[in-house]
Amino acid sequence: MANLELLEQYKAYMEDLGNIGERQSGSRRFYLSVMSALLVFLSASGKGKVLGEISGEFRIVICIAALCICALWFLHLLSFRALFDAKFKVLREMEGEGLPFHIYKKEWNALKGDKRYKFFTGFDATVPILFALIYISIFVLLK
């Protein structure tokens, strides 16, 4: 493949990588909004609260639904991680097929030995786990 064609494919692939990053940010905002809204709803329900008429059984159902959403969020993050890994693998292969400077290969070699480096989707995965722990605690307290 001619270097110019490879470079154009590489640029298009880089743009697609950026779009995936935007989609991940959008999904993170969505899940955070839903989890926060459910938490506010639960904190406003119960005896003597603004939503005091909401029964304990309904609050338990909300906790279970929130736990299901946390599981979906976690799986969604794992899917994004796999997609990012595949994209970077392809980019490194493209660099090896004729591009003069291997940006991602050099970056990866520099980062993989650095103990301070953690791929961001790994950190993101702790957020639904923390929310799940909060909802489990609320569930236990409601029982």
Secondary structure, DSSP 8 states (H G I E B T S, - for coil): --HHHHHHHHHHHHHHHHHHHHHHHHHHHHHHHHHHHHHHHHHTBSTTSTBTTS-HHHHHHHHHHHHHHHHHHHHHHHHHHHHHHHHHHHHHHHHHTT-SS-HHHHHHHHHHT-TT---HHHHHTHHHHHHHHHHHHHHHHH-
